[in-house]
Amino acid sequence: MSVPFAGSGPVRVLEVESAAYRRAFELFLAGTDEKEDIEARLVRLVEGLGRRRVFLDVGAGEGRTTARLAPYFERTVAVEPSAAMREALRRTCPGAAVLAEPVDGAEPGVRADLVLVSHVLYYLPEEEWPGILDRVFGWTAPGGTLLVLLQDPDNACMRMVRHFTGARFDLRTAARRLVARQAERVADWSMETVGNAYRTADPREALATAEFMINVPGLKDLDPLPSRAGLAAYVDEHFARPDGTYAIGHAHDVVRIRRAPDPAG
């Protein structure tokens, strides 16, 4: 089995604002079980919250998850710096207040009962993670919950990313350090790994999705860029299955931190 029509030359660098990025993202969404699985888990978590006044979605993207959770809350605020994503977000979740600033510059002006930070840290330098995580934890209301999602650094997708770009994203270490820094304000916390996978029977779609997956911010700085043929060979070697389909595992680390209630009540 081999990926046909891989072409020559380097992989594409997909800018978040571009139509090519959106098409690749939609292709990924069509083949992954992530959204339905993660959203179902989020709904169960939301249903168990003691209060549901404000939902703050940091890095809301196109707004599918925002719209799924917003009906449970009295008010929804979304932070999304991408203009293209904000356009989709406003269509998907018209009742949300939308902030255009990036997370390090946003001022939501709320304390939220749920703060969701899903797949945001990839786009921020790792040395900025401590300040960013402290910042979003500060937006969490006393008794509220901060939820941070990022791919498990040792899953199949991230091994591919590391192979081609050298990048590694480790939420586990960052979460432990956050809890240690904020110990007096943390009531309890947990971390679990949730298995997810992208699947397709089309080898060209498998290659296009792999190209999307390795488009981490550091990709554009590589010289030379990884070759498209090299990526196709990697996809064949690591993701092809005996039944002729392709499967790319992209398990997630899910960190839940509950802020201690206000002693004054």
Disulfide bonds with the S-S distance in Angstrom:
none
